[in-house]
């Protein structure tokens, strides 16, 4: 049974930014999901990406909470959430398993229908939520991704160079774990600097990302996330080719990164969702931290229709 219990005693320093939010851990069928939630109004679930935690929403969540009930979890394997077993064919870190966590989390908090906003890996979970739990969602926003299936189908030298970590992290036998574990601080800071503007990251947020990523169990779990993406997630995505989800979707991406040079982002999503809108923002990969005002403006405009309900 799902339950709600006190948040672990080791409080992240960035907690002050989530003033007024409740910190808790939700027990799902398969994981312990650390979460902060607060605000009032229609529920909105915010899902972070790699190699971050729920703290990536620190500049966005308080403003959204003025009009919405905001729920910011750490995905399984990330942050202060638990590290479930890998499972057969990496099923333990499939987007389907991660999506189940989020449905159970929202159930435990009393939210039957909700909007979801996902960045990076969290956006892939949001996409799977829309496929597996369409009836639970009011609206979906995906930040700086196209579907996993499209990434692998389009892989060429340019894509493999820009997204090298996809092909490094899926290597077996603990190879990436051992190499990242030799200097996890360097790995995390190097990726953040490659994909975004280093000055955009609040020092306290950066400390939190580093704190969580130093855990060898987290390093392994996040590799499993990518291994699942290259195996069982592709099987699930292939089975859903041709499906068009009847939930409104907003796609935003960083105009200073390579996504728009590699894909017609809106065209890709319009093949999968019936109603699609979106645009590039003037930033790199980490939209909520690099282009906070623009991200908030787009999300508030899109979610206002959820607010009117």
Secondary structure, 3 states (H helix, E strand, C coil): CCEEEECCCCCCHHHHHHCCCEEEEEECCCCEEEEEEEECCCEEEEECCCCCCHHHHCCCHHHHCCCCEEEEECCCCCCCCCCCCCCHHHHHHCHHHHHHHHHHHHHHCCCCCEEEEEECHHHHHHHHHHHHCHHHEEEEEEECCCCHHHHHHCCCHHHHHHCHHHHHHCCCCCHHHHHHHCCHHHHHHHHHHHHCCHHHCCHHHHHHHHHHHCCHHHHHHHHHHHHHHCCHHHHHHHHCCCCCECCEEEEEEECCCCHHHHCCHHHHHHCCECCEEEEEECCCCCHHHHCHHHHHHHHHHHHHHHHHC
